[in-house]
């Protein structure tokens, strides 16, 4: 359980930064070099490498060296774990919103009934 919790913490920690989310979005379209990933962010290669290191430690990105460049690709498995965790809370809130909707509908019907009696 602790190991799963650490992986989930690493995933959410990596996703907390907008630059890292943008890098993942770019990698959804296919593999890219570090230079290609750095271009839209107007940051140095070492800065992008730091972001990629965080993503790689979270298991979200893998890298391999091809010639003189590093190619990066998305590894989606940790995102599935995060989605599973979030879906538990989604079900919780949907149930609560459904109960609230039933309550509001019942209250509205009762108010309509009271208003018709008073006319």
C-alpha positions in Angstrom: 0.0 0.0 0.0 2.8 2.4 0.9 4.5 1.8 -2.5 1.2 2.5 -4.4 0.8 5.7 -2.3 4.3 6.9 -3.1 3.7 6.3 -6.8 0.4 8.2 -6.7 2.0 11.0 -4.8 4.8 11.2 -7.4 2.2 11.2 -10.2 0.2 14.0 -8.7 3.3 15.9 -7.8 4.5 15.7 -11.4 1.0 16.8 -12.7 1.0 19.8 -10.3 3.2 21.8 -12.6 1.7 23.4 -15.8 4.9 23.0 -17.8 5.0 19.3 -17.0 1.3 18.9 -18.0 2.1 20.7 -21.3 5.0 18.3 -21.9 2.8 15.3 -21.3 0.2 16.8 -23.7 2.9 17.2 -26.4 4.0 13.6 -25.8 0.4 12.3 -26.2 0.9 13.2 -29.9 4.0 11.1 -30.1 7.6 10.8 -29.2 9.7 14.0 -29.1 13.2 15.1 -28.6 14.1 17.2 -25.6 14.8 20.1 -27.9 11.3 19.8 -29.5 9.7 19.7 -26.0 11.7 22.8 -24.9 10.8 25.0 -27.9 7.2 26.1 -27.0 8.2 26.9 -23.4 11.1 29.2 -24.1 13.3 27.6 -21.5 16.7 26.2 -21.5 17.4 22.6 -22.1 18.6 22.1 -18.5 15.3 23.5 -17.2 13.4 21.1 -19.5 15.6 18.2 -18.4 14.6 19.0 -14.7 11.0 18.7 -15.6 11.6 15.5 -17.6 13.5 14.1 -14.6 10.4 14.7 -12.4 8.1 13.1 -15.0 10.5 10.2 -15.4 10.8 9.6 -11.6 7.0 9.5 -11.5 7.0 6.9 -14.3 5.2 9.1 -16.7 8.0 9.5 -19.3 10.6 7.3 -20.6 13.7 8.4 -22.5 16.1 6.8 -24.8 19.2 8.1 -26.6 19.0 8.0 -30.4 22.2 9.2 -31.9 23.0 12.6 -30.3 19.5 13.3 -29.1 17.2 12.0 -26.4 13.8 10.8 -27.5 11.0 11.0 -24.9 7.7 9.1 -24.9 4.6 9.1 -22.6 4.1 6.2 -20.3 0.4 6.4 -19.4 0.1 3.6 -16.8 0.5 6.0 -13.8 -2.2 8.2 -15.2 -4.6 5.2 -15.0 -3.8 4.8 -11.3 -4.5 8.5 -10.8 -7.8 8.2 -12.7 -8.8 5.2 -10.6 -8.2 7.2 -7.4 -10.1 10.2 -8.7 -13.0 8.0 -9.9 -13.6 6.9 -6.3 -14.2 10.5 -5.3 -16.3 11.2 -8.5 -18.7 8.4 -7.5 -18.9 9.8 -3.9 -19.7 13.3 -5.2 -22.1 12.1 -7.8 -24.1 10.2 -5.2 -24.2 13.3 -3.0 -25.3 15.5 -5.9 -28.0 13.0 -6.8 -29.3 13.1 -3.2 -29.2 16.9 -3.2 -31.2 16.9 -6.5 -33.8 14.6 -5.0 -34.1 16.8 -1.9 -34.5 20.0 -4.0 -37.1 18.4 -6.2 -39.0 17.2 -3.2 -38.8 20.6 -1.5 -39.9 22.3 -4.7 -42.9 20.0 -5.0 -43.8 20.7 -1.4 -43.5 24.4 -1.9 -45.7 24.3 -4.9 -48.3 22.3 -3.0 -48.2 24.9 -0.1 -48.6 27.8 -2.6 -51.6 26.2 -4.3 -53.3 25.6 -0.9 -52.9 29.2 0.1 -54.4 30.7 -3.0 
